[in-house]
Amino acid sequence: MKKLSKNKIIITAAVSVLATIVVFQQTSVAGSKSDEPRSMAWYTANIKIAEAKNKECRSDSSGAELQATSDCVNALQALELRFNVRH
């Protein structure tokens, strides 16, 4: 078996550590953001997601309860702003 040079070992270790950090940060951000409502500005910039959220809010069986959440309100406002429509 061929010996690895000291530089290759250091580079491999550094890449492994960086990959672990990136994965951990992505997991942490995804976990913390999932509970926080998105802003109207965010939904305006992500109009396809706003459309999906609005559809989800309107089709939910709990009705007004879900539609009153910040995410639903912000998604609807973003769609109204983007398409200049009032419901």
Summary of the structure (lengths in Angstrom):
residues: 87
radius of gyration: 21.8
end to end distance: 71.1
largest distance: 71.1
contacts: 198
relative contact order: 0.11
helix: 75%
strand: 0%
